[in-house]
Amino acid sequence: MEALAIQHVQKIFAQAKPIIKIHGVGGNRWRRNVAKGGRIGPWLQGDYSIVNETAWNEKGACLYLVQGNDGHVRYVGISRNGAKHRWRLCPAYDAQTMVELPRRQLFHSQCWKHIEAECQSQPGSSFEVRSIDAASLTPVLAKIGAPLSGFLALGNDHEGIVAAVERWICNHSTQHLARWNVAMTGR
């Protein structure tokens, strides 16, 4: 089942729109200007590019996937309002001086620590973030067939469809699929 789940997710990834390329991390550490919590940082700066502004700015329910340059999907997530609401460009402040940096920094609360760790342990690691809305996802699910095509019974419930696919992928999480997802995997 592991190999089949990976094949299904690769078909979804292939049909999703590329939105962000993360070429690595480095530079001075930065912090977010938020009151408290694990999202403050300090974080390493990302070397990234938004490769499709139109897709990145799209509104509505979507599934987004993060794939490493080794071809394995590391993370799957959903957003009601589009991928830009999960992959944010944050005002960034130098971690030591709290002077605002000239460039906003890319950040995702669940993925960034994994991106940093992987880039440090495996120099040359890079990642691609892709997004697919429910209307584009449904024909892919129909082509894949059971069990994923069963989610088509949700009809026009776009949030329900992307959430169901996210849950299915997380339920099939392995070292080679969605290993950064921990919330729904019982890890």
Buried (B, 14 or more C-beta within 10 A) or exposed (E): EEEEBBEBBBBBBEBBBBBBBBBBBEEEBBBBEEEEEEBBBEBBBBBBEBBBEEBBEBEBBBBBBBBBBEEBBBBBBBBBEBBBEBBBBBBBBBBEEEEEBEEEBBBBEBBBBBBBEBBEEEEEBBBBBBBBBBEBBBEBBEEBEEEBBEBBEBEEBBBBBBBBBBBBBBEBBBEBBBBBBBEBBEE
